[in-house]
Amino acid sequence: MTRARRAKQIPLRTHWVMLTVLLVCLSGALLLHGYTHHLYGTTPDGEAIAEGPHNAVPAAIANGGPVIDATTGAARSVRPRAKMIAITFDDGPDPVWTPKVLDLLRDQGVKATFFVIGTEVVAHPGLARRIVAEGHQIGVHTFTHANLSTVPAWRRSLELRQSQLILAGATGVSTPLLRPPYSSEPNALTNADWAAVKHARDAGYLTVLTTQDSEDWRRPGATQVIANSMPKGAAGQVLLMHDAGGDRSQTLDALAKLIPRLKARGFAFATVSDTVGLPQPVHSAGLVERGRGMAVIGAMRLSDGTLNVITWLLYIAGALSVLRAVTTVIAAKRHARERYWSWGEPVTEPVSVIVPAYNESAGIEAAVRSLLASDYPVEVIVVDDGSTDGTADLVESLNLPGVRVIRQLNAGKPAALNTGLLASSYELVVMVDGDTVFEPDAVRMLVQPFADPSVGAVSGNAKVLNRKGLLGRWQHIEYVVGFNLDRRLFDLAECMPTVPGAVGGFRRSALQRIGGLSDVTLAEDTDLTMALCRDGWRVVYEERARAWTEAPASLGALWRQRYRWCYGTLQAMWKHRGAWVQRGQSGKLGRRGLTYLMLFQVLLPLLAPIVDVFAIYGLVFLNPVRVGLVWVGFLAVQFGMGLYAFRLDGEQAGPLWSLPLQQFVYRQLMYLVVIQSVFTALAGSRLRWQRMERYGTLSVPPAAPSTEGFP
């Protein structure tokens, strides 16, 4: 057995656990970010809010003071003492305006009360600490500026609890003071507001409303802000202002004039608790509370950082997708113009066709008969690699002239091909999978590029035969749009990384010079092609050499095939990594071919789960119409590429109707294959050879589609 067969297959279950944990953590980070940044807080304080009935609000509260203790017994409230003013600031801290407000208050010798939003404290914890350090009072304005009167009870608890934890983690203090967003004076309380106030009291909070609104949120001008803030008579006031939420220059200008004027009238400024005569409510938080608060802050910062990283990764994924679309289409257009360029004098020498076979009884007869039907002289060598289903007996029983059968113990596909090479009679060799049928002119077309002595191998055009059903259509689309467009690009760039096992032509002398086929990777065709490039041979694509192959008919079979392909390609890329720094044909393979594979067949699929998770995030928390338009735009690019690729290959565009569905099932399967392959490669595990299932659908090859008249 070959080394690839002897290697023990180590099942990697832990990487799926790791991937699941990663996706759960990613989803959790995005959920937290979406909740804290997009679910609430879009409506500023003071904006008109729908009113409701007031009959459940006790008269003592509606007609009482702004600081409310909604006990289960007789609810009570207190008013500010005469000639006392508590200036309160909502919605901060803000990195621009809060420092300026603090500077002004320090210069004026005034202490105020700041009702801060939890998410803003996370963003600017130093400002929250400065508020406390400079002797100002601090209270909570909820976690995300949510309207407590309209959210469910569990969200009220979340808003209050998280705000308190964040304050403890950022400043080391705990406060019972609460300013509900969108609140105003006590007489404006509705039944829903009162229910929220009582819920907050049960959680240990005193609700602080206002007696006077400066209406600085309207930005009416500093003069009007001053007029709105001047008390009528000598009654004490709780004045509402803002240190965040936009441009607060009018608030600063008004304060600079308002404070001296009120001092001149005999008013004193103090915190809310001092104004109403309550004991100092703010106290130091316990160590456990601080630790939990720091954990919340860390989680929120991690979610912010995660979104920043995801945003950049999305830009990278988008750029890679656009780059691939543009480069492949431009290359395909140029390749189409040059496809009938003559390689030189027509090649007419006979060809040896090698068919490695392991349990291929379902389709081997159709494959061999299609080769004998070629309009070109061939000898067919079927190498039976220890089949147990009578493959060799079947071929021998056909008694077909020009067909030889070689039997060997099971040793793997590379060994079977090497056996066929040793037995071949001619310099030009065609390698064919046992599940593939050739069109009559395929061999002739495939060998014409060998008129150029620099050409060492030729890739043909593999087409999906069993394209009924969604899975068949999707693979058909992938072969035409993905594989064949890429091959046109690789041909122009002289960096072809793979001649497919289904249809490829080679110089036997070139293969002998590199030591034949190697069994150290699972993608022997990719390894062989890269070895030829590194040996200085040119590898080209001949789209007119069409062969029809049997594609997997189940998701399980497709997974196993693509897993082997992807893992084998990674093995080959690693084996030939030295090409990146070499010159000549080898350097073209490295710097062009391997770079392309790394960017578009490894990195881009690895970014795909992030794109999908963010798309769900966008539909829930962002503008779903905009997200939908981005997806439609992406699909339009894919559809445009598909139309052009199908046109180049002379295919009917009907299967492209399934392209949107392909994005929801097939694409996810393909990127999971890449993820599994990368994890397997990083773990250093080896895979056994996995044979394709055969379905017996091979028959006489379909008529070649016409490509006349296409550029």
BAMAR-226984 format. One record per residue (C-alpha): residue in three letters; y, x, z. Coordinates in pm, whole numbers, plus 50000, padded with zeros to 5 digits. Layout:
BAMAR-226984
ALAYXZ ...
END
This chain:
BAMAR-226984
MET500005000050000 THR503595011049943 ARG505885020550221 ALA507784987750185 ARG504504969050232 ARG503284990650517 ALA506544987250711 LYS506314963850999 GLN508504933550974 ILE510464929751292 PRO511634893751341 LEU515254893251440 ARG515904862251647 THR518624877351863 HIS521064880251574 TRP520984842651522 VAL521694838351890 MET524554863051856 LEU525884844851549 THR525654811351725 VAL527444824952031 LEU530084840651807 LEU530704808051621 VAL530804788351948 CYS533314812952094 LEU535344812251774 SER535334774451770 GLY536294773752138 ALA539184797752080 LEU540444776951788 LEU540014744851986 LEU542054759352272 HIS544724772052034 GLY544864739051852 TYR545204719552177 THR547904741852319 HIS549974746452003 HIS549534716151783 LEU548364685851978 TYR551494679252185 GLY555064690252231 THR556374681851885 THR558844656152017 PRO561764670152219 ASP562844657252561 GLY565294628652539 GLU563864615352214 ALA563504577652220 ILE560114567952360 ALA558584533252327 GLU559344512752637 GLY556984490152825 PRO557024465853118 HIS558514476753451 ASN557104450453688 ALA554594473753856 VAL557274498953958 PRO558344493154322 ALA561984483354354 ALA562494510854613 ILE561504536254349 ALA563364521254054 ASN566544519154262 GLY565904550854462 GLY566384588054424 PRO565044612154161 VAL562484630154383 ILE559504607154427 ASP556594608554669 ALA554224581654537 THR551984579454844 THR549244553554864 GLY551214536155132 ALA554894528955096 ALA556174550054808 ARG559424567554888 SER562064588054719 VAL565074608954818 ARG568494614754668 PRO570574646354652 ARG573104650454927 ALA576744644254847 LYS578604671754666 MET575254689054588 ILE574054695454235 ALA570634707654130 ILE570784721353777 THR567314718053621 PHE566114734153300 ASP563194720653099 ASP560864733852827 GLY561074771352897 PRO560734799452937 ASP562194809752603 PRO562424846852508 VAL565954842652368 TRP567704816752581 THR566074818552923 PRO567274854552987 LYS570804844352889 VAL570694814253121 LEU569424836253405 ASP572144861753341 LEU574804834553352 LEU573414819353672 ARG573334853753835 ASP576944860253738 GLN577974826253873 GLY575934830054193 VAL573994798054128 LYS570374789654199 ALA568624764453973 THR565214748853917 PHE563154756353606 PHE560434732553493 VAL558264754053271 ILE555594746053013 GLY552264763153072 THR551854775652716 GLU555314791252725 VAL554544808753053 VAL551454823652890 ALA553604836152604 HIS556354849652830 PRO554974855953180 GLY557634882053256 LEU560344855553231 ALA558474832653471 ARG558224861453717 ARG561934868353679 ILE562774831953756 VAL560864834454084 ALA562104869554167 GLU565754859654130 GLY565404831654383 HIS565264802054149 GLN562844773954204 ILE560004767953961 GLY558154736153875 VAL555684724853610 HIS556504706053292 THR552814701653201 PHE550574724753005 THR551574715052652 HIS554544691152695 ALA552234661052685 ASN553454626152759 LEU551564619053081 SER552104581553054 THR550164578852727 VAL547274603452765 PRO543924595652934 ALA543444604253299 TRP541284634853222 ARG544064649053007 ARG546604643353280 SER544414663053517 LEU543944690353259 GLU547674692653188 LEU548574695453556 ARG545724717953663 GLN546114743053383 SER549874744853437 GLN549334752753802 LEU546704779153732 ILE548904795953474 LEU551824797353717 ALA549574812453983 GLY548234838453740 ALA551634847553597 THR553864846253905 GLY551564845254209 VAL553094812454332 SER552044776154342 THR554424746654323 PRO554114709054381 LEU557224700854176 LEU556594682053851 ARG559004670953581 PRO557094647553345 PRO558074652952981 TYR560164624952829 SER561174612353173 SER564724603553272 GLU566154583753564 PRO564064563653814 ASN565284530253681 ALA563774538753340 LEU560214541553474 THR557694518653304 ASN554374507353442 ALA552624534853242 ASP555084560553378 TRP554484548553732 ALA550704551453686 ALA551204587353574 VAL553474594553873 LYS550854580954113 HIS548134601253942 ALA550274632453984 ARG550834624154353 ASP547094621254405 ALA546884656454262 GLY549474668654515 TYR552684667154310 LEU556174654754381 THR557774640154071 VAL561334651754001 LEU563324629253770 THR567044631553694 THR570254613953779 GLN572344628553500 ASP571404639753149 SER573614665452980 GLU572064655052650 ASP572224691152537 TRP569034684052343 ARG571194664752098 ARG573464695352048 PRO576624673952051 GLY578914703952115 ALA579754722352439 THR582654698952518 GLN580444668252504 VAL577724685552707 ILE580314692352979 ALA581494656252969 ASN577914643553000 SER577304666753296 MET580374658553508 PRO579424637253813 LYS581194604453873 GLY582544606254225 ALA581064627654501 ALA577404617154477 GLY574864644954450 GLN573114649554117 VAL569964663353959 LEU571284675053622 LEU568974678353321 MET569514707453084 HIS567264728852862 ASP566694766152828 ALA564294762952533 GLY563504741052236 GLY565884756151986 ASP569444768751980 ARG570894765952334 SER574234782752271 GLN576024749852347 THR574224747952681 LEU575374783152769 ASP578954776552665 ALA578994744152863 LEU577524760453177 ALA580024788753169 LYS582834763153202 LEU581064735653395 ILE580034756053699 PRO583554768953784 ARG585014734153735 LEU582534717853970 LYS582934745454226 ALA586634739254213 ARG585964702454292 GLY583954712454598 PHE580454708754457 ALA577704732754564 PHE574734742954352 ALA571204746354486 THR567574741654400 VAL566034706854393 SER564414710154735 ASP567614723154899 THR569654696054731 VAL567524667854872 GLY566814685155203 LEU563094692255162 PRO561324722755303 GLN560684750455054 PRO557784736254845 VAL556914767454645 HIS554444790654819 SER552214819954741 ALA548974812154560 GLY545634823754695 LEU543694852354542 VAL541104829054391 GLU543824807754237 ARG545534838454096 GLY542294851353952 ARG541504818553783 GLY545034816653652 MET544794851353504 ALA541504840953340 VAL543204810853180 ILE546044832753058 GLY543544857652919 ALA541634830152739 MET544814816652583 ARG545954850852473 LEU542534856952329 SER542764824352136 ASP546194834252003 GLY544884868351906 THR541814852751749 LEU543954830251533 ASN546104859651428 VAL543014879051327 ILE541584848751148 THR544844843550965 TRP544754879050832 LEU541074875550745 LEU541894843550557 TYR544574861750363 ILE542044888950284 ALA539414863550180 GLY541924844949965 ALA543134876849803 LEU539564888049735 SER538664854349585 VAL541694854349357 LEU541164890949267 ARG537544884749175 ALA538424854148968 VAL541174872048777 THR539264904348717 THR536024887848609 VAL537714863548370 ILE539864890748213 ALA536864913648182 ALA534704885748038 LYS537334877347778 ARG537554913447668 HIS533794917347673 ALA533414886147458 ARG535724900747195 GLU533654932547180 ARG530134918347216 TYR529204921746850 TRP530364957546831 SER527714978446656 TRP525885004246863 GLY524925023246549 GLU522005021246311 PRO519644992346395 VAL516875001546636 THR513464993346486 GLU510945014546677 PRO508224995746868 VAL508634987247233 SER506244987547527 VAL506644956647744 ILE505404960148102 VAL504574928648299 PRO503784935548667 ALA501704906548797 TYR500594896249142 ASN499074861149159 GLU500994849648851 SER498294827148705 ALA500684797348697 GLY502994812548438 ILE501514844748302 GLU500144828747984 ALA503534814647884 ALA505204847947962 VAL502744868247751 ARG502734843947459 SER506544844147448 LEU506504882047422 LEU503964881447139 ALA506164855946961 SER508984881546944 ASP510454890146605 TYR510134926546705 PRO507074949446729 VAL505824951347089 GLU502824961447290 VAL502314941447608 ILE500904958147918 VAL500004934748204 VAL499514954148527 ASP497554932548770 ASP498504944049119 GLY495414932349306 SER495854895149232 THR493524871049409 ASP494104840949182 GLY492424854248866 THR495604865048689 ALA493914894348511 ASP490884873548413 LEU493154846948265 VAL495064871648048 GLU491864888447930 SER490314854947842 LEU493174847947600 ASN491984876547375 LEU495524881747245 PRO496024911147009 GLY498464937747134 VAL497934928447500 ARG496354952447748 VAL495414944648106 ILE495374971748372 ARG493904963848711 GLN494874982349029 LEU494594977449402 ASN497524959449555 ALA500304985249588 GLY503524966649520 LYS505754959749222 PRO507244995049190 ALA503755010049180 ALA502664984448917 LEU505654993148699 ASN504975030348735 THR501375024048628 GLY502655005648324 LEU505025034148240 LEU502165059048242 ALA500195036748008 SER503055028547771 SER502945041747416 TYR506605041347322 GLU509925056347429 LEU511605022747471 VAL510275001547754 VAL511044965647851 MET510244953648203 VAL509554916648250 ASP508744895548555 GLY505634874248536 ASP507704842648582 THR509874848448274 VAL509634838347908 PHE511544855547628 GLU513314840047333 PRO511974852646999 ASP514894876246935 ALA515354887447298 VAL513474920647269 ARG515244929546944 MET518644922147094 LEU517784940347415 VAL516954973647248 GLN519854976047002 PRO522194993847249 PHE519695022747259 ALA521155033646923 ASP523725050347150 PRO521975080847299 SER524065078247618 VAL522555044247704 GLY519665046947948 ALA519165010348035 VAL520154975747912 SER520494943948116 GLY519574911747942 ASN520784876348005 ALA518534858748256 LYS518734820748244 VAL517354794948487 LEU514594774348328 ASN513864748448598 ARG517404735548640 LYS516594699348725 GLY517754687149064 LEU520704699649265 LEU519094732249373 GLY518194740949014 ARG521684732148891 TRP523314753049162 GLN521214783449073 HIS521964777548706 ILE525694777848790 GLU525284809348995 TYR523424827548717 VAL526014818248453 VAL529214820448658 GLY528324846948912 PHE525744870848776 ASN526714870648409 LEU530474872548462 ASP529914901648697 ARG527684919248443 ARG530384917048178 LEU532794933348422 PHE530294960248519 ASP529604967248152 LEU533284973148075 ALA533744994248388 GLU530565014048315 CYS529225008148664 MET526324983748622 PRO524504983148958 THR521514961648863 VAL519344955848558 PRO517444924248661 GLY513684926348685 ALA513424895048471 VAL514804911348155 GLY515694948248130 GLY515224976147877 PHE514875013447956 ARG514325047347801 ARG511015060147929 SER512345096047927 ALA515255085548146 LEU512895069048393 GLN510645099648399 ARG513645122048462 ILE514505103448782 GLY510875101748896 GLY510115065848800 LEU510555036149028 SER510955041249401 ASP509465018949671 VAL511895027749949 THR513954996049895 LEU513084959649838 ALA515414957949537 GLU513584982449313 ASP515574970649009 THR518914978049180 ASP517685011249317 LEU516385021248972 THR519645011748798 MET521785030749045 ALA519535061249012 LEU519955060548634 CYS523755058148667 ARG523805087448909 ASP521715107348661 GLY524465103048402 TRP523045074648195 ARG525135045348082 VAL523825010448165 VAL525094981447951 TYR524794943547924 GLU523514925747615 GLU524164888747661 ARG522274878847343 ALA518974890847492 ARG518034858347664 ALA515064852747888 TRP514234822048092 THR513064826348449 GLU511584802848705 ALA514004798948997 PRO513014788949353 ALA512534751349384 SER512954748549761 LEU515534760750009 GLY512894780950192 ALA511794798949877 LEU515404804649775 TRP516194818850119 ARG513304843350100 GLN514204854649749 ARG517894859749819 TYR517204875850154 ARG515034901749979 TRP517634906749705 CYS520524910749946 TYR518704932750193 GLY517334954049911 THR520814957549761 LEU522174969250095 GLN519354994650113 ALA520165006949763 MET523895008949836 TRP523195029950143 LYS520725051849957 HIS523245058849679 ARG526365060349896 GLY526935096149783 ALA528065082449447 TRP531405073649606 VAL532445110249611 GLN530775122249293 ARG532175125648944 GLY531185113348603 GLN528915083248557 SER527785085948919 GLY531365083949042 LYS531985052948831 LEU529025036448997 GLY530265046349342 ARG533985040049327 ARG533775009949097 GLY530354994049130 LEU529595000149497 THR533164991649598 TYR532904958849406 LEU529594950649573 MET530974959149917 LEU534084937749871 PHE532714907549691 GLN529024905749778 VAL529164917850139 LEU532654914550289 LEU533664881850120 PRO530484863150224 LEU530874876450578 LEU534344860650589 ALA533064827150461 PRO532064812550801 ILE535544820050933 VAL537034801650636 ASP534844771250704 VAL535584770651077 PHE539314773851010 ALA539134745950752 ILE537774722651021 TYR540484735151258 GLY543104727450995 LEU541794692350934 VAL541904684551308 PHE545074702151423 LEU547134710551115 ASN548184690450813 PRO544934676850668 VAL546624669150337 ARG547734705250299 VAL544294718050396 GLY542744694250147 LEU545084706249873 VAL544154742449945 TRP540484733449915 VAL541124714349593 GLY543004744549457 PHE540134767549547 LEU537694743549382 ALA539904741749073 VAL539754779649040 GLN535964778449073 PHE535734750348819 GLY537974768848574 MET535824800048603 GLY532734778548556 LEU534044762248241 TYR534924795648087 ALA531624811948185 PHE529614782448051 ARG531604783947730 LEU530874820947688 ASP527164815147743 GLY527094785147511 GLU526004762147793 GLN526814725647837 ALA529304720948122 GLY527534690248262 PRO525984707948566 LEU529464717348689 TRP529864682348831 SER527764694449124 LEU530134723249201 PRO531914705249491 LEU528564698149656 GLN527584734449606 GLN530474744749831 PHE529044724550121 VAL525394735150106 TYR524564763349868 ARG527524785449958 GLN526694783550328 LEU523094793150255 MET524214823250055 TYR526584836650319 LEU523964831350589 VAL521624852550377 VAL524244880250372 ILE524784877550747 GLN521044879250814 SER520694908950579 VAL523564927950740 PHE522164921851090 THR518734932950974 ALA520154964350815 LEU522234973151121 ALA519184968251343 GLY517234992651127 SER514404967951066 ARG512214967550757 LEU511024937150564 ARG507704931150399 TRP507524923050031 GLN507824885349993 ARG506274870749681 MET508054842749495 GLU506374808749478 ARG505314798849127 TYR505484762849007 GLY503894764348661 THR507014752148481 LEU507084780548227 SER506624770247865 VAL507844779547521 PRO511424792047563 PRO514194767047480 ALA516184770947165 ALA518944796247199 PRO522334779847262 SER524934786046996 THR527884808147081 GLU529574807846743 GLY533314803846750 PHE533824814247112 PRO536194843047184 
END
